Amino acid sequence: MKKILIGIAILLCVLFTATAGIYFYYVEKYEALSYFEAGTDYTKIYNKERMKRSLPVIPDNWQNVNPLHFKVQNWMNPDYDLPRHAEKTVVAGLKAQIEQESDRYELWKEDSTYYQIRIKYDFIRDSWLYTYVETIEPNIFEKHNGVNLRTTVWKTLDTLSSEQAIDSLKLYELERLNYN
């Protein structure tokens, strides 16, 4: 009887492992789509929808620093004069559906530390997060596939209300929305 129970337990473990492997293969092969594969475009073409949702748009002169097959798109402002609306990040889910957008506003810099307001909108929860952060200058590293990716280390100094964030931006003559 003990051998039969052990045999059943082993069989169940093997079946579970095989089933999980097939599921994750399916998700990766058929459901984990890039923006390009899914035919979704959250680039500048999506700006009209951003306006409807009271999100900042991606200006024409900003540059996408990630290819469209990545799940995270970073759009950078080529103007480095402070204060500035520095970056927009768009994050997609497995099927390339939009999950969140965040905007980074650089207010001032001391030595190699930037002080920023970050505003994140979560499409799934329909919620906003406003933070005041300090960051070191971004490090650039090259992935093995030859694509340059950007990393930044930051420390959250405070969580802000929407009014505090907008008032802080106004102190530096910045607007949260970059259109009228």
N, C-alpha and C positions, 0 to 999 in steps of 0.2 A: 504494500500500500504506500509506503514511504517513497519507493522508487517511482511509482506512478505519479504521485504528487510532485516530486522533483521534476519528472519528465514534462508534466503539464506546465509547471512554472517556467521551465526552459523554453518550451514551445511558445508560450504566451510572450515571453521576452523577445524571442526571435520574430514573431509576427508583429509585435509592437514596433520593433526597430525597423523592420522592412516597410511597414505601413508609414511610419514617420519619414523614412528616406524617400519613399515614392511621393508623399505629400510635399516635402520641401523641394524635391526635384521639379514637381509640377509648378509650385509657386514661383520658383526661380526661373523656370523655362517659359511659362505661359502667363503668369500674372505679374511678375516683376518687370514692368515695362519702363523704358526710358521715355522722356518727353517725345523724342523722335519716333519711337515705335508706336506710342499710343496716339500720336497725331494731336497731342495737346500742346498748346503754346502759351505759356505764362510769361512771355517776353513782352516787348513793347506793344504787341498787338492786343494784349490783355488790359491795356491802360484804361479803356472805357469802362470795363468792369471794375477796375480799381476805384475809379471816380464814384461809381454807384455805391461802393462800400466804404467811402471816405478813407481810402488808402492813398498814400503818395504814389505818383506814377513814376515810371522809369524814363528819364529825359532822353532825348534823341542822341546826345553826345556821350552818354554813359556806355561803358564797355562791359560785356559779359566775359568774365574770366574763367568760366567753366563751359566745356562743350555740352550740347543738349542731351547727351546720353547720361549725364550725371543727374542724380536726384536732388542735388542742391545747386541752385544757380546763384552766383554772386555778381551783382551789377555794381561797378565802381565808378565814382565820379572822377573824371580826369583832372579836375581843378583841386589842387592841394592847399589852397589858401584857407586858413581857419578864420572864423568858424565856418562849417560846411555840412551839408547833408552828404555824407561820405559813401554810403553803401546801402543797397537793398539786397536782401537774401530771400529767395523763394525756395521752399522745401516741398517736395512732392512725396506721395505715398507709393505703395507697391504698384498701383495701376496708373501712376503719373497724375493722380488727382492732387490738386493743390491742398496742402495741409496748413501751412503757415507762411507768413511774410514778416520780415523784420527790417526795420530801418535804423541805421546807425548815424547819429549826428555828432560830429566831433566839435566840441566847444572850444577847448583850449589845450595847450601842450606845455608841459614842464619837463625839461630834459628829454628823456625818451618816453615819457608817460603821457598818454592822451586821456582827457576827461570827456566822457561821452554820455549822451542820452540814447538809450536803445528802446525802441517801441516795437513790440511784437504783437501781431494779430494771429490768433489761432482760429482757423476756419472751422475745425471740428467742434470746438467748444464755444465758438462765437464769443471769444473773450480777448481782452487786451492786457498786456503786461508792460509797464513803464519802469525802466531802471536807470539809475545813475551809476556808471561804471568807470573804472580806470583800466587802461590797457597799455601794454608795452607795444612798441612798434611791431607791425606784423612781420613774421618770418615767412620767407618764401622757400618752399622745398619742391623738388621735382619728383613726381611719381615715376614708377618704373615704366609706364607707358608714354613718357615724354610730356605729360601735361603738367604745367606748373599749377600747383594748388597753394592757397594762402591759409596760413594758420595764425590765430591771434589768441593770446592768453589774456584773460580779463578777470577782474575782481569786482563783484557787485558791492557798491558802497551803500546804496539805498534803493528801496522800492518806492516809487512815486505814484501819486494819484495822477489822473489825466490832466487835471488843472495845474499841478506842480510841474509836470513835464512840459506842457505847452507854455506856461509862464517862464520856465527856465530857457526854453528855446527863444522866446521873444526877447529875453535879456541880451541874447547874443544876435539879435536881429535875424533869427531863423524862423521859418514857418513849418509846421508839421506837414501841411499839404502844400505841394509845390505847383499848384495851379489855382486859378480863380474860379 
